[in-house]
Every structure is written in structure tokens, then in C-alpha cells.
Amino acid sequence: MSDENQNTASTETLETTTASPADTENEIVEALKTVFDPEIPVNIYELGLIYDIDLQEAGAVHVKMTLTSPACPVAGSLPGEVKKKIEEVSGVTSADVELVWDPVWNPSMMSEAARLQLGMF
């Protein structure tokens, strides 16, 4: 192989594709859409339980979420499930899930798709 071909091959080998922050955030949203409130057959993202996704440069993610009620039976387990799903996304190095109660969740926070799915038009 000539020197020119070797240099080209080396350059091609070193090139890696990295997801843009927007792509990573979209993957996080898709991962969150696989998490369901056990009492409502709609994913937590469409329910409007995710208030904020903060993707930081080093791949750390901070999520603010709520529950439909402070007395929700999955209050102890759902944030851990959310954390696990986010950490499975390529490019995410860690996830921190903050459970917040302000603003209080209400049905108007659901997406149109969630309202249609639940027959709430």
C-alpha cells in the first residue's frame, strides 16, 4: 500500500460519528416513551410528566419530572426506571432525575395523542 493510501485509510479509521445534542435528546425522549405509568396506559412523556431534559456537554443528563399525584404508588420506583432508561441512551454518561411537584400535574399537560388515546377530546 502506498503512503498516500495508508494515510487515507488511517484517516478514515480515526473518523467516528458522534450524535448531535439534538439527536441525543431525541433518543432520550424515545427512551422515555417506553416508560409507562402502570395505572394509565400512556407513556410518561405523552402524559406530560417530563418537565425538563437538560443535556450537558459531558453527556450528563438532568431531568425534572413529576407524577400524576404525590400518592402515586410508583413514586419510589418510577424515577429509578427513568434514570435507567436514560442511561441506556448512547452518548449519555450519567442521569439525574429530580422529582418535582411544582407545577402540579394536571390533565391539560398531556399531549393531544395522549388525550385521544384516553378518549379525552
Protein Blocks (a to p, Z undefined) as FASTA:
>chain_A
ZZklmmmmmmmmmpccdddfklmmmmmmmmmmmpccfkbccdfklnopafbdcddfkopa
cdddddfbfklmklmmmmmmmmmmmmmpghiabdcddddfbdcddfklpcfklmmmnopZ
Z
